[in-house]
Amino acid sequence: MSLLEVRNLKKSFNDNVVLKDISLNVEKGEVLAIIGPSGSGKSTLLRCITDLEQEDSGVIDFDGTFGLVFQNFNLFPHHSVMKNITNAPIKVQKRDKSEVFAHARDILKKMGLEDKEDAYPCELSGGQQQRVSIARALAMNPDILFFDEPTSALDPELTGEILEVIRELAAEKMTMVIVTHEMAFARNVADTIIFMDGGVIVEEGSPEEVFSSDNQRMKDFLGKFYD
């Protein structure tokens, strides 16, 4: 049984139809990468699945917990790294403080940030802030981790360190849905790739199937990255 199932999802903003009958499944332990040009509906799809937007119609079948990593970090600037990570597990999930803090320290060590728990976001590099954002999502013990273009606000050097963190999570069989413009990364880390354009799924399959597709729109899109 799928961990996440989306059926016939539709979403418009006034007269602008952004999602046109989207259906997809995500299995436990699967990494799904969603690629496509800007304005194709990728981020709106993620926002509907995570309840940040209300779909017009369709079914989203998911009963678990999720973590969401934004492209612009969205850390609380007046909170320390530790408070950014532990706030939701303690206040929303009502978990034991000592357990949450121990878990947070384990995650920070995994992220290479064990010496930053008392730092504030303004004292961190962009890559470190994004790793804190990932740590915050992981602290919720999510069944699925969603990434909305997690490297788009980073320079190329910092992009590499975030992609490596995500690769490590994939190796640990963390279920993830990743909206990304990093084609080589999507090809290497994803089990399934969806190519969206104009609010519809144009191509879906394994990385090998999608990247060798005969679909002309797919070829045109990938050509811009390989030129």
Helices and strands as residue ranges (DSSP letters): E 4-13, E 16-26, E 31-35, H 42-49, E 57-61, E 66-69, H 81-91, H 97-110, G 121-123, H 126-138, E 144-148, H 156-171, E 176-179, H 183-189, E 192-197, E 200-205, H 207-211, H 216-226
